[in-house]
């Protein structure tokens, strides 16, 4: 029995599903506007995956091969999906317990509108560096900072951009970060050499971001006026919840677990459960109000209220419309639409990879990169493209690193050049893609659409540009040490 040979796809075949996806997404936005991510984008991704599958079958792939690739690709998102569910539960119980309201009230006292944006960015950068997780930063501090922004009548979109900018800066240079470990592993470089080499692009990028946030903040600075919008927010929260610094203990526990290297999912789940316990102990009246079931005994009603916050989130009942809208968040159910988007996106990316379409596009990019500067620029572009197509930063880093590593070695370029480019292109642009696991997570967690915060995620936007300029200028492009008697390594031409 002869096995059918699988033909190499043409460049046109490789880009056809992308063309279809772009047209379909644009049509969805035209028809459904801001609601496109609630179903229209998922349909577009599934249909684009079908186009890629048809091309793969035409080139000799069996449906079983494509299906196996989809199962494998979607399995890579199982970890992020469980983290999303845990974060949804955490947001619900932390609001119910008074943890988030306490963070909002103290934030309103400490953060003035004139420096709120750069302060938010800097705080998230420091915490991200310490714990090595931009997701944990967004799911804890980020949620509270969005509330503080609304209390100060500041822009939630700019605040989300500041949270993401700071969180990804800290994540990117933290030795505790998974992507910071994956990138040098994929490129063949050493972890701390990789981190030191990244500073040449990350420090200028975060400096530019902080300047821009400062300028925007000075232009928006305003004082709270009691009786208007969120002017009475501290008073309203104080009447609804019993506030105090002791309610920040769940956040401290989550950060402590993260610092010790405890896995993200159990850390966040423990934080959610601790929030439920604190709610029962310190906010029993609020918990009973959320349970809203007089037929239950008090202990069972308290359990029902805390349980409800985990799966259905908290529903504000202060009687003040804007405050209730601010507090009505969280619950595992709030993450289901995002999970749907992630599954469809990962399925599309998996079919593109299994059909050989991703590799075909990357090979074409590789052939066009003739100098060291253009090779690094091509790496950045490929990692960004993989974030868009494969919908996951890990796939973007590993796939790009695997395909580009031999070429870097052949040209005598040190692997830290590749690992830095993988992070500059793959890690920090992932939250800018609405259907990427990171973009979907940030939008769902912070409650701000990806396309709304994208223009203000300055670090994530500036980082790749700084990396491209550095590459073409030949700045800090390191060469492999030349062995005795070996031919000179190629110069890092721009």
WOFEN-V963879 format. One record per helix or strand of 2 or more residues. SS is the DSSP state (~ for helix, > for strand). FROM is the first residue (numbers start at 1). LEN is the number of residues. If there is no record, write none. Layout:
# WOFEN-V963879
<<SS;FROM;LEN> <SS;FROM;LEN>>
This chain:
# WOFEN-V963879
<<~;11;28> <~;40;19> <~;63;13> <~;78;19> <~;99;12> <~;113;19> <~;134;18> <~;156;18> <~;178;10> <~;191;30> <~;233;8> <~;245;15> <~;264;19> <~;284;8> <~;298;15> <~;321;7> <~;332;23> <~;357;12> <~;372;19> <~;393;18> <~;415;13> <~;430;3> <~;437;10> <~;450;7> <~;458;16>>
